[in-house]
Amino acid sequence: MVSTLRYHLIPTHLYTHNTMNAGVVRSFTLLCLAFLCSSAFADFAGIVVKVTDGDTINVLEAGNVLHKVRLTGIDAPEGAQPYGRKSQEYLAGMIAGKQVLIESNKQDRYGRDLGKIMLDGQDINLEQIKAGMAWWYRYYKKQQSQADQIAYEEAEDHANPLA
């Protein structure tokens, strides 16, 4: 009885209008979220301003946006580990101070962009493996294209030793 009275006491245009506004707000919110998600993890270009180690770099994008990037598909020794410094120096020699393209579509749990580094059409992540400065990170191979999986595995099989 009370619910019937409520609908008869409130003019129809008031609760119909609010429902329509809620739908518009919901649609607008979803549109904004879709835009943010699509633009948050996209390819970007910038200058390599720091090489932290053999698989992590900092890239400065236009507008002074700094990205910490973890190279996908590879794992390199950390600085304190054997050959860690050599791996970092080799990567720095290839890309430090250069304009690179980062092919990225996600972040890791530490907020780093995960990406494949491209310099003049060359896959730098793959070059780290070929030189023996990193290993193919097989655990995450499903996140790579089939072509990259094949190339990275072959590179690891024929890599120059770290020494």
Secondary structure, DSSP 8 states (H G I E B T S, - for coil): -HHHHHHHHS-HHHHHHHHHHHHHHHHHHHHHHHHHHHHHS--EEEEEEEEEETTEEEEEETTTEEEEEEETTEE---TTSTTHHHHHHHHHHHHTT-EEEEEEEEE-TTS-EEEEEEETTEEHHHHHHHTTSSEE-GGGGGGS-HHHHHHHHHHHHT-----
